[in-house]
Amino acid sequence: MTDLHPDLHTHPDLHSWLSQQPHGVRTFRTFQQKLETLSKDDPEQRGVCRLLSGLVGNYVEAFDEEPLPVAVADRAYGRLLDLVASLDFKGNSDRRLADINRIAACDLLN
């Protein structure tokens, strides 16, 4: 797995990293770790990171220790990838609020 450069925590880097990963639960767990690091390194992103981490955490919990059907994994991965691609970590307050609301409304399982 590739790592994010520590000074490059913009959405394209998260998206680029995510797009190169397999669709398994481990990728989602690692993504949560990356969000935690981003949240600490860039406090302005804490809200978005917390919501994304919660979204991913719900998905991970649903399949913890359970077999993960390929179709479900592919669909959840695609939804997360699309969601991350749509975020603007440097946007104005209106854009950031729209991003937060979109994350809050997202469900990776349904």
C-alpha positions as CSV (number, residue, x, y, z in Angstrom):
1,M,0.0,0.0,0.0
2,T,1.2,3.5,-0.7
3,D,1.2,6.2,1.9
4,L,0.1,9.8,1.7
5,H,3.0,12.3,1.8
6,P,2.7,13.8,5.3
7,D,2.5,17.4,4.0
8,L,0.0,16.7,1.2
9,H,-3.4,16.2,2.9
10,T,-5.7,17.5,0.2
11,H,-8.6,15.7,-1.2
12,P,-6.8,14.6,-4.4
13,D,-4.2,12.8,-2.3
14,L,-6.9,11.0,-0.2
15,H,-8.7,10.1,-3.4
16,S,-5.5,9.1,-5.2
17,W,-4.5,6.8,-2.3
18,L,-8.0,5.3,-2.0
19,S,-8.2,4.7,-5.8
20,Q,-5.1,2.5,-5.6
21,Q,-6.3,0.3,-2.8
22,P,-8.2,-3.1,-2.8
23,H,-11.9,-3.0,-1.8
24,G,-11.6,-4.9,1.4
25,V,-12.3,-3.9,5.0
26,R,-8.6,-3.4,5.7
27,T,-8.5,-0.5,3.2
28,F,-11.4,1.2,5.1
29,R,-9.6,0.8,8.4
30,T,-6.4,2.3,7.0
31,F,-8.5,5.1,5.5
32,Q,-9.8,5.8,9.0
33,Q,-6.2,6.1,10.3
34,K,-5.4,8.5,7.5
35,L,-8.4,10.6,8.4
36,E,-7.3,10.7,12.0
37,T,-3.9,11.9,11.0
38,L,-5.4,14.5,8.7
39,S,-7.7,15.7,11.5
40,K,-4.7,16.2,13.8
41,D,-2.5,17.8,11.2
42,D,-5.2,20.1,9.8
43,P,-7.7,21.1,12.4
44,E,-9.9,22.9,9.8
45,Q,-10.7,19.4,8.4
46,R,-11.8,17.8,11.7
47,G,-15.6,17.9,11.0
48,V,-15.2,16.3,7.6
49,C,-12.7,13.8,8.8
50,R,-14.9,12.8,11.8
51,L,-18.0,12.3,9.6
52,L,-16.0,10.3,7.0
53,S,-14.5,8.2,9.7
54,G,-17.9,7.5,11.3
55,L,-19.3,6.6,7.9
56,V,-16.4,4.2,7.2
57,G,-16.6,2.9,10.8
58,N,-20.2,1.9,10.4
59,Y,-19.3,-0.1,7.3
60,V,-16.3,-1.8,9.0
61,E,-18.4,-2.7,12.1
62,A,-21.1,-4.2,9.8
63,F,-18.6,-6.7,8.4
64,D,-16.1,-7.1,11.3
65,E,-15.3,-10.8,11.5
66,E,-17.9,-11.6,8.8
67,P,-17.4,-12.6,5.2
68,L,-17.7,-9.6,2.9
69,P,-19.6,-10.2,-0.3
70,V,-17.7,-8.9,-3.3
71,A,-20.6,-7.0,-4.7
72,V,-21.2,-5.2,-1.4
73,A,-17.5,-4.4,-1.1
74,D,-17.3,-3.1,-4.7
75,R,-20.4,-0.9,-4.2
76,A,-19.3,0.5,-0.9
77,Y,-15.8,1.2,-2.2
78,G,-17.2,2.9,-5.3
79,R,-19.5,5.1,-3.2
80,L,-16.7,6.1,-0.9
81,L,-14.4,6.9,-3.8
82,D,-17.0,9.0,-5.4
83,L,-17.8,10.8,-2.2
84,V,-14.1,11.6,-1.5
85,A,-13.7,12.8,-5.1
86,S,-16.6,15.2,-4.6
87,L,-15.1,16.9,-1.5
88,D,-13.4,20.3,-1.6
89,F,-11.2,20.5,1.5
90,K,-10.3,24.1,0.6
91,G,-13.8,25.3,-0.3
92,N,-15.6,28.3,1.2
93,S,-17.9,27.8,4.1
94,D,-21.0,27.1,2.0
95,R,-19.2,24.5,0.0
96,R,-17.8,22.9,3.2
97,L,-21.3,22.8,4.7
98,A,-22.6,21.1,1.6
99,D,-19.8,18.5,1.8
100,I,-20.6,17.9,5.4
101,N,-24.3,17.4,4.7
102,R,-23.5,15.1,1.8
103,I,-21.2,12.9,4.0
104,A,-23.9,12.9,6.7
105,A,-26.5,11.7,4.2
106,C,-24.3,8.9,2.7
107,D,-24.7,5.2,3.5
108,L,-22.1,2.9,2.1
109,L,-24.3,-0.2,2.6
110,N,-27.6,0.9,1.0
